[in-house]
Amino acid sequence: MSRNGTTMSEPLIVIDNVVAGYVPRVNILNGVNLVLQQGELVGIIGPNGAGKSTLIKALFGLLRVSEGTVTYGGEDITNLTAHELVERGIGYVPQINNVFQSLTVEENLEMGVFLRPKKAKERIRVVTDMFPRLGERIKQRAGSLSGGERQMLALGRALMMEPQVLLLDEPSAGLSPALQDEVFIRTKQINRTGVGIIMVEQNARRCLQICDRGYVLDSGQNAYTDTGQALLADPKVIELYLGTLAKVE
């Protein structure tokens, strides 16, 4: 059942037994499984080197899947290119180098909708309504923005194509605690508009606090899967992961 009591529709994304790595025959992911339902916010946590970011890259076509499948709305999208996935409604915000620093805020947003340039003005209005600070700095170069503002811009650019799914790789990395909180609040706000989100996050406790369901990866495999609240309360997860990964109570 869905959260509103109706019958749950087909999952948006299903990752089934995916194996992938950066070097032939050296796998980082060793049979990972994940499901994203319509409108869900799913968090992925785990120790450094667990394969969290590798999973996002494999899902978004930036890393070849050698075994297993990825489906989106029932369609096999395994190893499609990033631009094909954007066209189908999947957006991605990388951890680093996620804005064009020499371009203005407006130009960065326009780059986010280059596949549908006629929608640029309309989508910029929508995005700047969601992120008013971007509207205030619309003609400012992205390189002059604060770290938090650059992260808002990266999120905004990914939303320009009206994605059904948003993939976030460590969105709070390198930000102050106050700016981290803002990123998590904005992520939840985006999710409430109906966008399904898969978020890789090192701040494990804060991630589990806002996600509907969480996946704990370890050594490229699923270690634990449950609701965010259940994982927060699981003694084994607390002992093995939250004690070292969580920075914010």
Secondary structure, 3 states (H helix, E strand, C coil): CCCCCCCCCCCCEEEEEEEECCECCECCEEEEEEEECCCCEEEEECCCCCCHHHHHHHHCCCCCEEEEEEEECCEECCCCCHHHHHHHCEEEECCCCCCCCCCEHHHHHHHCCCCCHHHHHHHHHHHHHHCHHHHHCCCCEHHHCCHHHHHHHHHHHHHCCCCCEEEEECCCCCCCHHHHHHHHHHHHHHHHCCCEEEEECCCHHHHHHHCCEEEEEECCEEEEEEEHHHHHHCHHHHHHHHHHHCCCC
